[in-house]
Amino acid sequence: MPLETHIIRVADNATPSQVEGILKALVGVGGRVEVVANKSIIATFNADYVGVIKGKPGVQLVGGVNFRGRTVRKVVKRSST
């Protein structure tokens, strides 16, 4: 059961109940929601369930994300006093 990271683009005309249905479907297939920002959801779930998520009303796009071993740089904010 390979877990992969996916980005899910929610349609602009999606209702709040449709978004809730998408999130419930993700949790229902054993996925983990990583980030929800604006009209995008980044989630980790089994790639076998991509069709289930694509079929939900309000989903515009489901695509795999590959970070290719890149490290995330730490942002340090410095203030001058």
C-alpha positions in Angstrom: 0.0 0.0 0.0 2.2 2.9 -1.2 1.3 6.3 0.3 1.8 9.2 -2.0 1.4 13.0 -1.6 -1.3 14.5 -3.9 -2.6 18.0 -4.5 -6.3 18.3 -4.9 -7.6 21.5 -6.6 -11.2 22.4 -5.5 -13.4 23.9 -8.1 -14.1 27.6 -7.8 -17.9 27.0 -7.6 -17.7 24.3 -5.0 -20.0 24.6 -2.0 -18.8 24.2 1.6 -20.7 20.9 1.8 -18.8 19.6 -1.2 -15.5 20.5 0.3 -16.5 18.8 3.5 -17.4 15.7 1.4 -13.9 15.7 -0.2 -12.2 15.9 3.2 -14.4 13.1 4.6 -13.6 10.9 1.6 -9.9 11.5 2.1 -10.2 10.4 5.8 -12.4 7.6 4.7 -9.8 6.0 2.4 -7.2 6.3 5.2 -5.6 9.4 3.9 -4.1 12.3 5.9 -4.8 15.9 5.1 -1.5 17.8 5.3 -2.5 21.4 4.2 -5.6 23.2 3.2 -5.0 26.6 1.6 -7.4 28.6 -0.5 -8.8 26.2 -3.1 -6.1 23.5 -2.7 -5.7 20.5 -0.5 -2.4 18.6 0.0 -3.0 15.1 1.3 -1.2 11.8 1.6 -3.2 8.7 0.6 -2.9 5.5 -1.3 -2.7 6.2 -5.1 -5.3 3.4 -5.7 -8.0 5.8 -4.4 -7.3 8.7 -6.8 -10.4 7.7 -8.8 -12.6 7.9 -5.7 -11.4 11.4 -4.9 -11.6 12.6 -8.6 -15.2 11.4 -8.6 -16.3 13.6 -5.7 -18.4 16.7 -6.6 -16.3 19.9 -6.4 -13.0 18.3 -7.3 -11.3 20.0 -10.3 -8.0 18.2 -10.4 -6.0 15.5 -8.5 -2.3 15.2 -9.1 0.7 13.6 -7.6 3.4 15.7 -5.9 7.0 14.7 -5.9 9.4 16.6 -3.7 12.5 14.7 -5.1 14.4 14.8 -1.8 14.5 18.6 -1.7 14.9 20.1 1.8 12.7 22.9 3.0 14.7 25.8 4.1 14.1 27.4 7.4 13.0 31.0 7.2 14.4 33.2 9.9 13.0 36.6 10.4 15.4 39.1 11.8 14.4 42.5 13.2 16.7 45.4 13.8 16.1 47.3 17.0 
